[in-house]
Amino acid sequence: MGLFAPLNPPLPAWPDARVWVIGASTGIGAAVARALLARGARVAVSARSADKLREVAGANANALVEPLDFTQTAAVASAWERIRAAWGGADLVLIVAGTHEEVRAWELSEGKSRALLETNLHGVINTTSAVVPGLLAQGRGALGIVSSVAGYRGLPKALVYGASKAALINFAETLYLDLNPKGLGVYLINPGFVRTPLTDRNAFRMPNLITAEEAADEIVAGLEAGDFEIHFPRAFTRKLKLMRLLPYRWYFALVRRATGL
């Protein structure tokens, strides 16, 4: 592999692609599903709200609506079988589903931790375990996992959320090491601040905030380029990547100064 060659094998052209988007009812997932449908891909959309999924699918004949709670592994496995049976296989599974709740150290509880980890970490790992055998059996295909730049280093108010996203980053990196030699693609998607129903809850200034549609365009471009990590907006994420290199004394001081926390 050349120094600047894509890290992932190429995906089919979108009109030939079969994509499953999990977490497609709102926000980034809905925007990505719409963007891929607009490019001619066959797209299966999943989330808990069937009504919202039908809105995303509209009247597009290439859309397949599969409502489910992705924390229920048996439901994921059943939907995966139906999608592959309908299309004769699948080329890309995007796990976009996730949740967020601000937690400080003095607010930490087992209930809050369990709920966040069940969705943001265990749901992703269990879904991966359900779909990877089918991708391996095909001998081709790819998996994309949406984490967050909040997983780069510790940040105030993200005590459990950030931990779940840091775990996902490590999970995706190791997944790549396992699956790339077997011909499968793995994409790690790390958004910065994107306007969604989850970020609408935030009561603080969000630098370089972008729309879900802009995020979807970044994701599609990264998929087409074969990138391993797709991170955006670059004006924000590059600063955070530099901050990962700082010694703790400097990093803690800079975060406290930037956030006031």
C-alpha positions in Angstrom: 0.0 0.0 0.0 1.4 3.4 -1.0 1.9 6.1 1.5 -1.0 8.2 0.2 -3.2 5.3 -1.0 -6.7 5.0 0.4 -6.8 2.9 3.6 -10.0 1.2 2.6 -11.0 -0.7 -0.5 -13.3 1.2 -2.9 -17.0 1.1 -2.4 -19.3 0.5 -5.4 -20.5 3.5 -7.3 -23.5 4.8 -5.4 -26.1 3.7 -7.9 -24.7 0.2 -7.4 -24.3 0.4 -3.6 -26.5 -1.2 -0.9 -26.2 0.7 2.4 -27.8 0.2 5.8 -27.9 3.3 8.0 -28.7 2.6 11.7 -29.8 5.7 13.5 -31.4 7.2 10.4 -34.5 8.9 11.9 -33.0 12.3 12.8 -29.7 14.3 12.7 -26.6 13.0 10.9 -28.1 9.6 10.2 -31.2 11.0 8.5 -29.1 13.4 6.5 -26.6 10.7 5.3 -29.5 8.4 4.3 -31.1 11.2 2.3 -27.7 12.1 0.7 -27.1 8.5 -0.4 -30.6 8.1 -1.7 -30.2 11.3 -3.7 -27.0 9.7 -5.2 -29.0 6.6 -6.3 -27.9 4.2 -3.6 -30.3 1.6 -2.2 -30.6 2.6 1.5 -32.1 0.7 4.4 -33.0 3.0 7.3 -33.3 1.9 10.9 -34.2 3.5 14.2 -36.9 3.1 16.8 -39.4 5.6 15.2 -41.0 4.1 12.1 -42.9 7.3 11.3 -39.6 9.3 11.1 -38.0 6.7 9.0 -40.9 6.8 6.6 -40.4 10.6 6.3 -36.7 10.0 5.5 -37.5 7.4 2.9 -40.3 9.4 1.3 -41.5 7.8 -1.9 -38.0 6.7 -3.0 -38.2 3.2 -4.4 -34.6 2.5 -3.3 -35.4 3.0 0.4 -36.1 0.1 2.7 -37.6 0.9 6.1 -36.5 -1.4 9.0 -37.6 0.0 12.4 -35.7 -1.4 15.4 -34.0 -0.7 18.7 -30.4 -1.4 17.8 -29.5 -2.2 21.4 -31.5 -5.4 20.9 -29.0 -7.6 19.2 -31.6 -10.2 18.0 -33.6 -7.5 16.3 -30.5 -6.2 14.5 -29.6 -9.7 13.4 -33.1 -10.3 12.0 -33.1 -7.0 10.2 -29.7 -7.8 8.7 -30.9 -11.0 7.3 -34.0 -9.4 5.7 -31.9 -6.6 4.2 -29.4 -9.1 2.7 -32.2 -11.3 1.4 -33.9 -8.4 -0.2 -30.8 -7.1 -2.0 -28.6 -10.2 -2.3 -26.0 -8.7 0.1 -24.9 -5.3 1.4 -21.9 -3.1 0.7 -21.9 -0.7 3.7 -23.3 -0.7 7.2 -23.2 2.8 8.9 -23.8 2.8 12.7 -24.8 6.4 13.4 -27.1 5.8 16.4 -26.0 7.3 19.7 -27.1 9.5 22.6 -25.7 12.2 24.9 -26.2 13.4 28.4 -24.0 15.8 30.3 -22.5 14.3 33.4 -20.1 15.8 36.0 -18.2 13.7 38.5 -20.6 14.7 41.3 -23.6 13.7 39.2 -22.3 10.2 38.3 -24.6 7.3 38.9 -24.9 3.7 37.8 -28.1 4.4 36.0 -26.8 7.3 33.9 -23.6 5.4 33.0 -25.4 2.2 32.1 -27.9 4.0 29.8 -25.2 5.9 27.9 -22.9 2.9 27.6 -25.7 0.6 26.5 -26.4 2.8 23.5 -23.1 4.4 22.6 -20.8 1.4 23.2 -22.5 -1.9 23.8 -25.1 -1.3 21.0 -22.3 -0.6 18.5 -20.2 -3.6 19.6 -23.2 -5.9 19.5 -24.4 -4.6 16.1 -20.9 -5.1 14.8 -20.9 -8.7 16.0 -24.2 -9.3 14.2 -23.1 -7.9 10.8 -19.4 -8.8 10.5 -19.9 -12.6 9.8 -22.2 -11.7 6.9 -19.6 -9.2 5.5 -16.8 -11.8 5.9 -18.9 -14.4 4.1 -19.4 -12.0 1.2 -15.7 -11.4 1.1 -16.3 -7.7 0.7 -18.1 -4.7 2.2 -17.5 -2.1 4.9 -18.6 -0.9 8.3 -18.7 2.7 9.4 -18.9 3.7 13.1 -19.8 7.2 14.2 -17.8 8.2 17.3 -17.0 11.8 18.2 -14.0 14.2 18.7 -15.1 14.1 22.4 -13.3 10.8 22.4 -9.9 12.3 21.7 -9.2 13.5 25.3 -11.2 14.2 28.4 -13.6 17.2 28.4 -15.8 18.7 31.1 -19.4 17.6 31.1 -18.6 14.5 29.0 -17.6 12.2 31.8 -19.4 9.1 30.4 -20.2 10.3 26.9 -16.5 11.0 26.2 -15.4 7.7 27.7 -17.9 5.8 25.4 -16.6 7.6 22.3 -12.9 7.1 23.3 -13.7 3.4 23.5 -15.4 3.5 20.1 -12.3 5.1 18.6 -10.1 2.3 20.0 -12.7 -0.3 18.9 -12.7 1.0 15.3 -8.9 1.1 15.1 -8.6 -2.5 16.3 -11.5 -3.6 14.0 -9.6 -2.1 11.1 -6.5 -4.1 12.0 -8.5 -7.3 12.1 -10.8 -6.8 9.0 -8.6 -4.8 6.5 -6.4 -7.9 5.8 -9.6 -9.8 5.0 -10.7 -7.3 2.4 -13.3 -5.4 4.4 -13.4 -1.6 4.9 -13.7 0.1 8.3 -14.5 3.8 8.7 -14.2 5.8 11.9 -16.4 8.9 11.7 -15.5 11.7 14.3 -17.8 14.7 14.0 -17.3 17.9 15.9 -20.3 20.0 16.7 -23.3 19.3 14.4 -26.7 20.8 14.8 -29.0 17.9 15.8 -31.7 17.3 18.3 -29.0 16.2 20.7 -26.8 19.2 20.4 -29.8 21.5 20.6 -29.8 20.6 24.3 -26.3 22.2 24.8 -26.3 25.4 26.8 -22.8 26.4 25.8 -21.2 27.9 22.6 -20.4 25.3 20.1 -17.4 26.3 17.9 -17.6 25.7 14.2 -21.1 24.4 14.4 -22.3 22.8 11.1 -25.6 21.5 9.9 -26.5 17.8 9.6 -26.5 18.1 5.8 -23.0 19.5 5.8 -21.9 16.6 8.0 -23.5 14.2 5.6 -21.5 15.7 2.7 -18.3 15.3 4.7 -19.1 11.7 5.4 -20.0 10.8 1.8 -16.8 12.5 0.6 -14.7 10.5 3.2 -16.4 7.3 2.2 -15.6 8.0 -1.5 -12.0 8.8 -0.7 -11.5 5.6 1.3 -10.4 7.4 4.4 -10.2 5.5 7.7 -10.9 8.5 9.9 -13.5 11.0 8.6 -13.4 14.0 10.9 -15.1 17.4 10.5 -15.3 20.3 10.5 -11.5 20.4 9.9 -11.1 23.9 11.3 -12.2 22.5 14.6 -11.0 18.9 14.5 -7.4 19.9 13.6 -7.1 22.0 16.7 -8.3 19.1 18.8 -5.8 16.8 17.2 -3.0 19.1 18.1 -4.3 19.3 21.7 -4.0 15.5 21.9 -0.2 16.0 21.7 0.0 18.4 24.6 1.4 17.3 28.0 -1.3 17.0 30.7 -0.3 20.1 32.5 -0.8 22.2 29.4 -3.8 20.4 28.2 -5.7 20.7 31.5 -4.9 24.4 31.7 -6.0 25.1 28.1 -9.3 23.2 28.5 -10.1 25.1 31.7 -9.3 28.4 30.1 -11.3 27.6 27.0 -14.4 26.2 28.8 -14.3 28.1 32.1 -15.0 24.8 33.8 
